């Protein structure tokens, strides 16, 4: 695959600094093709699947075009849901970290419009919003189009499916004649083509069509984990399977360095490989890995392209790759030259849907697995040591050692079995504390739709006000009865929006304590807690939703008043 560095795309040094700090090394195909077009000021139609880096494809050149000295609205990004609006606004803010004076504001239904109006009056240059709420502001004259030079329609086909066609056309018709119109869509139905023809001038089409992939014959497993347990889970799998050589893939250079430090701290022979290393350092790391002195090579996708080692027994997708092709390239590092190989993927939260998409596209099978327990690991370690001990007994004369042990046993008040157990424990090393593991059963990627969440859109499109829910399963013991709370089509879980987030130095524990404490519901029944800078989404059983909303009216978290409501009007 051709590699395009961000430095080659004529981007502002401040933008390069931000994305470098975030750990990104190269542009994805859609970014490499789209960014030059956007910088030229051309209208564009971008066709690419979700998860290919579209936000940066339009976001980076958009930020470069915004004048921070002009405290007027200069760009509008339209998206189908509030969740996407919040997510994209957060990403744009991270990209603009060193571009002082640029303000990005998400606007969407369900949030107090007065608060949005105050923020708009404070000199917001970029609005990221849903069509309905943007139109509300247009009617109120709180969003003015006289300085808007760029408009982006992201997930255009999804907005069409959700009934926003008329709203999109209304907004576009109110914009200046001389503007840049960017449209991104996974598919190109006729209605989208009609919009492009009506509102764009000689658009450039950028299309990233994924080629057919040949997946190597590698046994593939995945584990649903929490971010803070990734290292522990990886170590357990290393102990359980004991691969001689392994490659672990991370998405950023920073994550590579952090994982190497963690593994080395636990006694593993690990080295990192990424774009910041000089050639002499790369050569040293690779020679050490080929010779077996380094057992685990931790690398980014870019750095790993030159890895050609036949003896790799396991691949770890420590981070889920951004592109399907990367997944295939990664797992292809093992199972070479007729050997068997195994691949492990760690997914956190919604990443399970990305992995589901990878499985579908690659026409492969990724098997769900439960995280091995400490008892499992202890038993495996003991078996291996005892196997080694059996070899020693068969090959060596142990009579002098036996004499020493017999003498010791006569002098002390313990049995030979207790002594053997103590020596075995010493040889096994220290035992790590057990980690909290999600109690839900391992679920097949093929069955995600039945768990609810994003997969439900494949069975029937949502209405305008429906939320993009996440599938979760919680087993909660209450009154000696166990209930299964499953989000999605069964509507067992309700997703609530709270007007407080990371910016207020609030933690998930604070949110959980407030929700459970104020509403007097068991903390165990609370589902996922997704935190952003200024907002938080919490899942609770539907039967408790109204109670939580009512009880939170008078609640305060770290001195801040809290407002709760159903996300996107979800019932």
N, C-alpha and C positions, 0 to 999 in steps of 0.2 A: 504493500500500500504506500502511495506517495505521502510524504510527511510535509506539512506546512506549519512552520512556527508562527506564533502570533506576531513576533517581531518583523516578519516579512509582509504584514498586511497593512502597513502605514498607519497603525493606530497610535494614539497619543501615548507618550511615555508614562503618564499617570495611570492610564488604563492598563498598560503592560505591567506596571508595578503592582497593581491590584490583583490581576489574574495570576501573576507570578507568585504573589504572596498566598493566593488561594491554592497554589500547587499545580496549576494547569501548565502543561508543557507544549502542547500542539493543538492546532485547530482541528475540529471534526470536519468531515467532508462538506456538510452544509455550511459550516462557518467559513471554511476556506473559499468556497464559491460565492457565498452571499455577501460577506463583508466588503469586498472591493466594489461590488455593484451598488450597495447602499451608500458607500462613501462617495461614489460618483454622482449621487443624487437621482439615480434612475428608479422608476417604478419597478416592482419586482413581484413575481409569483414564486414562492418557495414551496416545493412539495417534498415533504419528508415526514417520516414517522415520529411519534412522540418518543422522547428520550435520545434524540440525535444532537441536542445542543442548540435548538432553535432560538432560545432566549438570548444567548450570547450572539447568535448570528445577526439578530436585529438590534439587540441591546447595546453592544459595544459601539458600533458606528452611530447609533442614535445618540448616545451620550456624547460622542465626539462632536456631533452637530449642534448640541444645545449650548447656548451662550449663558454662562452662569451670571453674567452681569445684567441680563435682561430678566427682571422678575415678573415675567408673563408666561402663560401657558404656551409651550412650544411644540409639544408632542403628546399624542394620545395613543394608548395601547388598549385594544378591546379584546376581552376574553369572555368565555361563556359562564364561568362560575366565580364566586367570591373566593374560594380556596385558591384557584389559579391566579386571581388578581393579587392576592396577598403574596403568594409564592413568587410571582414574577417581579413584583415591587421590591421584595426582599433581595432578590438576585441583582436587580439594577442598582440598588443601594450599595451592595458589596462591590460591584464593578466600579462604582463611582466613589469609592472610599477616599481616594486622594484628589478628587475633583471638587474642591470646596466651593460651596455656593449652589450646587445643584440639588434640588428638592424633588423627591419622587413621592407621589401620594396614591394609595389604592382607594378607589371609591366603589361601593357596592351596596346593594340593598341589605337592610337588617341592622346597619350601623346608624347611629344618630347622625342625621344629615347636617345638623347645626355644627357639629364638630368638623365635618368635612368642609363646610363652607368657611369656617375660620381658617383651616389649613390652606384652602385655596387662595384666600385673601392674603396669606402670608408669603406669597411669591412662589408657588409651586410651578415648576417648568414641565414636569412630566406627570400625566395622569394615567394610571393603570386601572381600568374599571370594566364593569359589566355594562352592556348596552343600555339596559333599563335605567340604571342609576346615572349614567352619563347624560342621558336624555332629560332626566329630572333636573340635573344641574343646568342644562342648556335652557330649559323652560324658565328656571329661576334666574337666569343670566349670571349665575355664579361660575359657569364655565363659558369663556368667550373664545371664539375661534379666530380672532383677527391676527394672532401671532403664531398660530399652529402651522408648522411647515412639514410635519411628518405625522402620518397616521399608520398604525400597525393593526391588522386584523389577524390575531393569532388563533389557532384552532378554528379557522373559518368554517370548515365543514361541520364541526360540532355546534357552533353557534347557529348554523342553518338548521340542523336537526332539532335544536331546542326552540325553534320558532322565533329567532331574532332577525330574520331576513329584513323585515320592514324597518326595524330599529337601525340596523346597519346602514341601510340605504338612506334613512333620514339623517343620520349623523354625517355620512359622507357628503350628502348634498349641501350641508351647511358649512363645509370647509372652504378654504380659499381655493381659487382655481389653480394657482401656482403652488402646488404642494407635492410631496412625495408620498405615494401610497404603497405600502408593503403588505402582502397577503401571504400567510402561511397556512397550509392545509395538508393533511395526510392524504386525502383523496380530492379529486377535482370533478365533482358533479356539475351538471349543466348550469345550475343556479349560481354556483361560484364563478364559473366561466363568464356568465352574463354580468355579474357584478364587476369582474375584472374589465370586461369590454366597455362597460358604462362609465366606470370611475377611474380607470387607469389609462396612462398615455404610453403607448409602445412599451409595455412591460417586458423585462427580461425574465425568462423562466429558468429557475434553478431547480433541478430535479435530482434528488439523491435516491436512486432505486437500488435496493440491496440485492446483490447477486446471490445466486444459489450457493449454499454453503455445504461443504462436505465435512461432516462431523466425525472425528476419529472414534475408533472403538475403545472408548474409555468408560468405565463405570462411574456414573455421576450421582452425587448425593447433594442434598441441600439441608440446611439447618436454619430455623427461625430463631434469631438471637436478639439480645439487646446490645446496644453499642458498647457498654462497659463490660460485657461478658465475652466479647469476641476473642480476646487473647487467651482467656482461660479455656474456652471451647477448643480453640486451635491446639493448645498444649495437650488437652485430653486426647484429641484425635492423633496427635503426633505420638503420644505414649501408647495409644491403643493399636495403631497400625504400624508404628515403628518404621516408616520409610527411610531408606538410606539417604536419598536425596529428594528434596522437595523444593518447589518454587511457589512463593506466595505473591499474589498480585494485589497492589493497592492502586487507587486512582490518582493519588497525589504524592509528590516527593516528601512532603511533610509527614504523611502517614507512613511512608516507607521507613523514614528515620525513627519515628516513634515506635513502630512495631519491632524494628531491629533492637532498639534499646530494651524493650519489654522482654523479648526472647532471650537476649544475652543475659539480662538480669535473672532469668529463670534457669540459666545454665545450658541453653542451647547454643550450638555453633551456627550463628546466623550472620549474614552480611547483606548490605543493601546495594541496589543498583538503580541509579536514576540519572537524569540529564545533567545534574550539577557536578558529576564526577568527571575528572580529567581522564584522558585515555589511559594513562599509566595506572590510575586507580582502577578503572574498569578491567584492565588486563589482570591486575593482581587479584581482584575479586573473582573473576571468571576462572582463573587458574586454580585458585583455592577451591572453588566449587567443583571443577572437573576432577581435581585430585582427591576429593572427598574430605578435605580438611574443613570445609564449610558444608554443613548438612542442609541448611535452609537458605535459599536465595530469595530475598524480598525485593521486588522490582515493580516499576511502573511499566505500562504497556509499551511505551516508546523505547525505554532502555532494554526491554526484554527481546526486541526484535532480532538481536544478534545471538541469542542463546541457542546453541545447537549441542545439547548434551543428551545422549541416548539413554542414560541410566536413571533419569528422573522417574521416581515411582509415584509421586503424588503432586497434585496442583491444588493450591488453596486460592479461591476467589475471596480474599479477605474483604474486598469491596466488590460489589456487582459492577461489571463493566458498563460503560455508557453505550456501547454499540454491540450488536449481535456478532459481528465479525471478530471483535476483540475476544469475545467468549470462546469462539472456536479456536482462534490463535492461541489463547491461553491453555486450554485443556489439551491442545495438540502438542504441548511440551512434554507430555508423558505418553506412555503406551507406544513408544517408537520401536522400530526394528523388530516387530513381532512380539514385543514384551507387553505385559498387562500393565494397566495404569488406572489410577483412581483420581477423581476430582471432587473437591468439597467446595460448596458455595455457601456463604453466610448472608442471610437476608435480614434486614431490619425494617419492620413496619410495611409500608407500601411497596418496598422493593420486591416483595414476593410477586407482585403483578408484573414487574419488569422481567423477572426470571420466567414467569409464565409465558410472556411474549417471546422470550428467547427460545424457550422449549418449543413453542408452536412454530416459529420461523425456521429453526434449525432442524425440525422434525426429529428431535432426539427425545430421550427420556431422562428426566432428572428426578431421582427418587427421594422422597422426604424421609428424614431420619430424626429420631429423638436424640438429644444431647446425651452422651454417655455419662453415667453417674460416677461419683468417686469410688463407689464399691466396684463398679466395672473396671475402672482403671487400676485399682489396688490389686484385684484378682489377676489381671493381665500381667502387671509388673511382677507379681509374686511367681506366676507360672514361668515367666521368662527366666527369672533368676534361678528358680529350682531346676529348670531345664539345663542351664549352664552348670549348675552344681552337679547334676547327673553326669555330664560330660567329664567334669573334673574327677569325680569318684571313679569313673571307668578308666581314666588315663593316667592318674597319678597315685603314688603311694602316700596315703594320708595317715599312716600309723603314728608318726611323731605328733601330729595335730590331735589325733584321737586321745593319745596319752595325756596331753595338756588339758583337754576338755574333761576327761575322766577325773583328773586330779582336782580341777576347779569345782566340779559338781560335788565331790566328796567334802570340800571345804565350805560350800555355800548351801543355803536352804532353798534351792529351786531345781526344777526338773530339766532334763535334757531338751524336752519339747519347748519349755519356756525360753531356754537359752537360744535354741534354734530360731524361735520366733523373734527374739530381740535382735539377733544378728541379721535376720531377713529384713526387719524393719529399718535397721541402720543402712543396709545396702540399698533399700528402695528410696531413700531420701525422705525429705520432709513432705508431709501431706498438706496439700493446699486446703484452705477452707472451702466448703461447698458454696456454690453460687446459686442464686435464685433463678430457677428455670421456669419459663412459661409452662404452665401445667396442661395447656391444651394439647391434644394429640397431634402428631405429625400429619399433615394434610397434603394430599396429592395436588399438584399444580393443575391437573385436569379437572379437579372438583372445586376450584376456587369460586366459581359462579354460585354454587349451592351454599357457600358460606356468606354470600352477599358481597357488598362492596363494589368496586369498580367493574368487576367482571359482569355484573348484571346488565351493563349497557349492551352486551352482545345479544341479549335475549329480547330487548326492546328498549327503544330510546326513552330517555327521561323527559319529563315536562320541564318547562322553563324554570320552575321554582324548586325542582328536586335537587338534592345535594349529591355530590359524589361521595358516597359513604365508603367506609372502610370495613372490611370484614374482620370481625374479632370473635373469638369464642372464649368465654370465661366460665369456669366451673366454680360455683359459689355455694358453700354450705350455709344454710340458714334454716333454723328451726328443724334441725335433723333431716332436712330434705335438700337434695342437690338439684339445682336448676342449671340448665344450659342457656346462657344468653348469647344469641347469635345475631349480629348486626346484618342489615341488608333487607332482603325481601320479606323476611318474617317480621321486620320492624320490632325486634325485641330490644334493640338498643336505640337510643336517641342521641344525636350529636348536638351538643350545646356550644354556643359561642360565648366567651367571656372577654370583657374589654380590658384585660390586663395581661402582661406578658413579660418577656425577658428584660425589657428595658426598665421595668420597675423592680428588677433584681428579685423576681419571684421564681421559685423553683417548682417542679412538678409535685414535690412533697407538700409545699404550701397550698397548691391548688387542691390536691387530694384531701388534705386536712380540713380546708374550708368547706369543700363540697360535702364531705362526709359529716363533719362536725355540725355545720349549720343546719343541714337537712335531716340529721339523725338517721342516716342510712349506713349500712355496713360498707366500710372502705373497700372490701374485697370485690364488691359488685361494680365498682367504678372501672370502666374500660380504659381505652387509650387516652393519653393526655399529650396533645401536640401543641408545642409552644412556639410562638414567633415573637418578634420584638415587642409588638404592641397588642397581641391578641393570643388567645388560647382556645383550642377546641377540646372538649371533654366528652367522652361517651359514658352514658349512664343507662341502666335499664329503662325502657320506655315508661314503665309503671311509676318510676320515681321522678321522671323529667319535670313535671309541673311542680312537684314538691321542691325540687332543687331550685328551679327558677324563682319560685316565690320566696324561699328562705334566703336566697342570695341578695335580695333587694336591700337588706339592712346589713349585709356582711361587709367586712373590711379585711383586706389582706395586706399586711405590712403598712397599715395606715391608709391604704387606698380603697376607695369605695368600688364595689364590684357590681356589674350588671350582667345578667345571664339571659340568654334567649336561645331558641332553637336555631340551629345553623340553616341558613337558606330557607327558613320557613318549613323545615322538615317536620312532619307529623308522625 
